[in-house]
């Protein structure tokens, strides 16, 4: 996968985790093997399993990997909180956010990085297929996407082909500039940080790239979807 003509040491992969002991070790190893120069920041939201122990062992062996234990710093819990912390703590020009459960294919990282290098401030990985989802889940997801899209249109905000994608790349400086004056609009305990970002951007104000991908079946562990997250999403709609 490594492109000899592409440098990755200006890019950090932010991996938010919560109870991902069955995935995180293999995922980080795969990222390091495929993209040796890339930085990796694992942002853990208080896992109750062995996620922390596994990552700490990797950090000792590989100085390109770092670990943030949010619970030890008594930070408020939530996926969006974790991702924002990860982006803000990154020291590289580019940041790519992805899940730690193998649902986001790592072979799309070079395409995301390339589009960032081409001048896009934000690059969204767009789900073109979601194999294995039950019909009712697809209906609920599609309905929420239409609702969110409509909200962005009415407000004159920028859109992308997948407004709820959890897989995206962003210029760190750009994110900091947007987040600073709009931090109250980001629902920290929610899980749709991209949507929170899009609703802060006026239509036509930002150059956005897109990369299509197939959303993989979770390799191991359990989904974190819950009623609490559903409520947080509706808070994002009205915030």
Residue pairs with C-beta under 8 A, 6 or more apart in sequence:
1 34
1 35
1 106
1 107
1 109
1 110
2 34
2 35
2 36
3 110
6 110
6 113
6 114
6 117
7 37
8 35
8 36
8 37
8 38
8 113
9 37
9 38
9 39
9 92
10 92
10 93
10 94
11 38
11 39
11 92
11 93
11 94
11 95
11 96
11 113
11 116
11 169
12 38
12 39
12 40
12 41
12 86
12 90
12 91
12 92
12 94
12 95
12 96
12 172
13 31
13 38
13 39
13 40
13 41
13 95
13 96
13 97
13 98
13 109
14 41
14 43
14 83
14 86
14 87
14 90
14 95
14 96
14 97
14 98
15 24
15 27
15 28
15 40
15 41
15 42
15 43
15 86
15 98
15 99
15 100
16 43
16 44
16 45
16 79
16 82
16 83
16 86
16 97
16 99
16 100
17 24
17 42
17 43
17 44
17 45
17 47
17 51
17 55
17 100
18 44
18 45
18 46
18 47
18 51
18 79
18 224
19 47
19 48
19 49
19 51
19 221
19 222
20 47
20 49
20 51
20 100
20 101
20 221
21 47
21 49
21 50
21 51
21 54
21 221
22 219
22 220
22 221
23 100
23 101
23 102
23 219
23 220
23 221
24 42
24 51
24 54
24 55
24 100
25 54
25 55
25 58
26 102
26 219
27 100
27 101
27 102
27 106
28 40
28 42
28 55
28 58
28 65
29 58
30 106
31 38
31 40
31 106
31 109
32 38
32 40
32 62
32 64
32 65
34 106
34 107
34 109
35 106
35 109
35 110
36 64
37 64
38 64
38 109
39 64
39 65
39 66
39 90
39 91
39 92
40 64
40 65
40 66
41 65
41 66
41 67
41 68
41 86
41 89
41 90
42 55
42 65
42 66
42 67
42 68
42 100
43 68
43 70
43 82
43 83
43 85
43 86
44 51
44 52
44 55
44 67
44 68
44 69
44 70
44 71
44 82
45 70
45 71
45 77
45 78
45 79
45 81
45 82
46 69
46 70
46 71
46 77
52 67
52 69
55 65
55 67
56 67
58 65
59 65
59 66
59 67
68 85
68 86
68 89
70 77
70 81
70 82
70 85
71 77
75 81
75 85
76 188
76 189
77 189
78 187
78 188
78 189
78 190
78 191
78 232
79 189
79 190
79 191
79 193
79 224
79 229
80 186
80 187
80 188
80 189
80 190
80 191
80 192
80 193
80 196
81 188
81 189
83 97
83 193
84 179
84 186
84 188
84 193
86 95
86 97
87 95
87 97
87 170
87 172
87 175
87 176
87 179
88 175
88 176
88 179
90 172
92 172
93 171
93 172
93 173
94 113
94 116
94 169
94 170
94 171
94 172
95 169
95 170
95 171
95 172
95 175
96 109
96 112
96 113
96 168
96 169
96 170
97 166
97 167
97 168
97 169
97 170
97 193
98 104
98 106
98 109
98 166
98 167
99 166
99 167
101 218
101 219
101 220
101 221
102 216
102 218
102 219
103 215
103 216
103 217
103 218
103 219
104 125
104 166
104 167
104 213
104 215
104 216
105 213
105 214
105 216
108 125
108 167
108 211
108 213
111 211
112 123
112 125
112 168
112 169
112 209
112 211
113 169
115 123
115 169
115 209
115 210
115 211
116 123
116 169
116 170
116 171
116 209
118 209
119 207
120 207
120 208
120 209
121 170
121 171
121 174
121 206
121 207
121 208
122 160
122 168
122 169
122 170
122 171
122 174
122 197
122 206
122 207
122 208
122 209
123 168
123 169
123 170
123 208
123 209
123 210
123 211
124 160
124 161
124 162
124 165
124 167
124 168
124 194
124 208
124 209
124 210
124 211
125 162
125 165
125 167
125 168
125 210
125 211
125 212
125 213
126 160
126 161
126 162
126 165
126 210
126 211
126 212
126 213
127 162
127 165
127 213
127 214
127 215
128 212
128 213
128 214
129 214
129 215
130 138
130 141
130 214
130 215
131 214
131 215
131 217
132 217
133 141
141 164
144 164
144 233
145 162
145 163
145 164
147 237
148 163
148 164
148 192
148 195
148 237
149 159
149 163
151 199
151 237
152 158
152 159
152 163
152 198
152 199
153 159
155 199
156 202
156 203
157 198
157 199
157 200
157 201
157 202
157 203
158 198
158 201
158 202
158 203
158 204
158 205
158 206
158 208
159 198
159 203
160 194
160 198
160 208
160 210
161 210
161 212
162 210
163 194
163 195
163 198
164 192
164 194
164 195
165 194
166 191
166 192
166 193
166 194
167 213
168 194
170 197
174 206
175 197
178 197
178 200
178 201
179 186
179 197
182 200
184 239
185 196
185 199
185 200
185 239
186 193
186 196
186 197
187 196
187 232
187 233
187 235
187 236
187 239
189 228
189 232
190 196
190 229
190 232
190 233
190 235
190 236
191 224
191 229
191 232
191 233
192 233
192 236
195 236
196 236
196 239
199 236
199 239
